[in-house]
Structures are given as C-alpha cells and as structure tokens.
C-alpha cells in the first residue's frame, strides 16, 4: 500500500492476483476441447432432447449423466451482445469488439465469445456470424479466435451424431488466471494499516454490542451500525483453530508443511489469520499463546510465534471459533 501525503489518509494500491488453474477433463469436456483443436464444435443432447453448447456432463434439469455427443455448425445467430470499447490484456482481441452470445446452428443454448466488428453499429441481435479459427490450436476455447459476421442462412442438417473420439485427446489443461485491480481499503482498514506500520494493531468497537473487530470493517456485521471508536488490541493472542498446509505455492519461499491459524488477539472479538512459526507444525494446538514477529521493514507481522505462556483455557476463546 502507498500512503497519500496526508497522515492517516485512505490508502490505495494496484494489486494482481495470479495463479495457474489446472483442470482435468472428463469424457465430454475432453471431446469438446479436442474437437475445437480439430475445428469441430460438439454439443451434448439432454434427456429432453435439447442440445447444449458448450456441453455439460450432467443434465441441468434431471442431473442424469450425459454422453450423447453431436456436432453443430461453425456458424450461428447472435442472441444478445455488449460492446467492449477498451479491451484489456488477455482478452480475445486487442481492438474494440463485442461480447456475444451465439446460438450455433443445431444448438439450443448459446456460446459466449468475441465478435470482431468495426463498431457497435455493426452489431445486432439476430445477425449471422461464423467462427474464425485460430491459426495454431491446442485444444482450448481460444482455438476459436473469435466470431465474424457472415451472410449464410441457417443449415438444415444440424446437429449431426458424433462419437466424440479423436486421436490424441486432450485430457487436461493449465490456464493462467489473472485479475488486476486497484484496492482502496477505506477509512477503517486504512487506519488499521497505518497502525500496523507503527507495530500496533487497532480495531474498532461497535457502539451497540461493544464487540471489537480486528481488522475493522467500518461497520458491525452483527448490528449493522457504523463503528468509529478505535481500540488497540494485542499484540499477543490465542490460536483458536488452525490448518496444516502441505502443498507448496508456486514461487513461495515458505517450506511445507507449515501452519496457518486463526488468532484471537487479546481484547479482540474477532479472530484474524496468520502463519505460525518458531514451533514444529505438529506441536501447534488450539489455545496456544502467540505473539507477532514483524517483517524486516516493520510494516506487518510476518508470522506469530509462541510466547511461552500456558495455553489459554478453552472457555476464554470458544466464542471466537
């Protein structure tokens, strides 16, 4: 977070959430993505006889398993649309385009994708469009580069039965998931972050139920009233619940296994979460008394370690589980 020149002013910072999304595929989704690689669009027929594109593995009405695959046309009709004047990184086209729902000939549901059009005046509900295939295809929804306008009439021989069998089928994929946004924590959490920079932990008390919330939320979630009275809590606290992490996150410096816990700081009525260090993971327990170990720059606790005090009695934190 980057503070504005005025002390105590609200903070804001650009944030990026990014991780690789790994997905294994069942027979229906495998056939659908492999089909895209082969310039073939597959749907699935439901128990009622309708054709869904993209296909699903279970009937949305009966929950029955679906396996009756059919091939639909690479052209269809726009059912609704929205103009995107400013594409962002990772979207299908680098120039302005329309997001469209397209009901391909032979399908009874619509597929969401991009339509390459010169402007919003060139897009309308009911217009005919066709798939523009990507030059290099790997078995992903991006094998459809986009849709483009066309003048052909709906085909009469869709859908067509299809076995769903292809050579070298796609059985899974790894896709990057990324979200960029600017986070503005607001008055209450800005005050909380400013206090952390001074190695203090500050919450806010509800004027009605008198509970102290850390981190503060600006309002009491129980009473629905605004909070303003600041209360310094901690720095010590009690482990209420915890979990042992055995999967190492990509690019993370922390070695597994390690413990992430809910910690009720002394004087707080809400447990915050933090990593537990300075003790073997299999010795962490409910009721363990802990204290913060601050980062080198002193801006926030890097982790919490045991204080050496006797464990807290269960009755003192049971309402904070």
C-alpha positions, 0 to 999 in steps of 0.5 A, a space after each residue: 500500500 502507498 500512503 497519500 501525503 496526508 497522515 492517516 489518509 485512505 490508502 490505495 494500491 494496484 494489486 494482481 492476483 495470479 495463479 495457474 488453474 489446472 483442470 482435468 477433463 472428463 469424457 465430454 469436456 475432453 471431446 469438446 476441447 479436442 474437437 475445437 483443436 480439430 475445428 469441430 464444435 460438439 454439443 451434448 443432447 439432454 434427456 429432453 432432447 435439447 442440445 447444449 453448447 458448450 456441453 455439460 456432463 450432467 443434465 441441468 434439469 434431471 442431473 442424469 449423466 450425459 454422453 450423447 455427443 453431436 456436432 453443430 455448425 461453425 456458424 450461428 445467430 447472435 442472441 444478445 451482445 455488449 460492446 467492449 470499447 477498451 479491451 484489456 490484456 488477455 482478452 480475445 482481441 486487442 481492438 474494440 469488439 463485442 461480447 456475444 452470445 451465439 446460438 450455433 446452428 443445431 444448438 439450443 443454448 448459446 456460446 459466449 465469445 468475441 465478435 470482431 466488428 468495426 463498431 457497435 453499429 455493426 452489431 445486432 441481435 439476430 445477425 449471422 456470424 461464423 467462427 474464425 479459427 485460430 491459426 495454431 490450436 491446442 485444444 482450448 476455447 481460444 482455438 476459436 479466435 473469435 466470431 465474424 459476421 457472415 451472410 449464410 442462412 441457417 443449415 438444415 442438417 444440424 446437429 449431426 451424431 458424433 462419437 466424440 473420439 479423436 486421436 490424441 485427446 486432450 485430457 487436461 489443461 493449465 490456464 493462467 488466471 489473472 485479475 488486476 485491480 486497484 484496492 482502496 481499503 477505506 477509512 477503517 482498514 486504512 487506519 488499521 494499516 497505518 497502525 500496523 506500520 507503527 507495530 500496533 494493531 487497532 480495531 474498532 468497537 461497535 457502539 451497540 454490542 461493544 464487540 471489537 473487530 480486528 481488522 475493522 470493517 467500518 461497520 458491525 456485521 452483527 448490528 449493522 451500525 457504523 463503528 468509529 471508536 478505535 481500540 488497540 488490541 494485542 499484540 499477543 493472542 490465542 490460536 483458536 483453530 488452525 490448518 496444516 498446509 502441505 502443498 507448496 505455492 508456486 514461487 513461495 519461499 515458505 517450506 511445507 508443511 507449515 501452519 496457518 491459524 486463526 488468532 484471537 488477539 487479546 481484547 479482540 472479538 474477532 479472530 484474524 489469520 496468520 502463519 505460525 512459526 518458531 514451533 514444529 507444525 505438529 506441536 501447534 494446538 488450539 489455545 496456544 499463546 502467540 505473539 507477532 514477529 514483524 517483517 524486516 521493514 516493520 510494516 506487518 507481522 510476518 508470522 506469530 510465534 509462541 510466547 511461552 505462556 500456558 495455553 489459554 483455557 478453552 472457555 476464554 476463546 470458544 466464542 471466537 471459533 
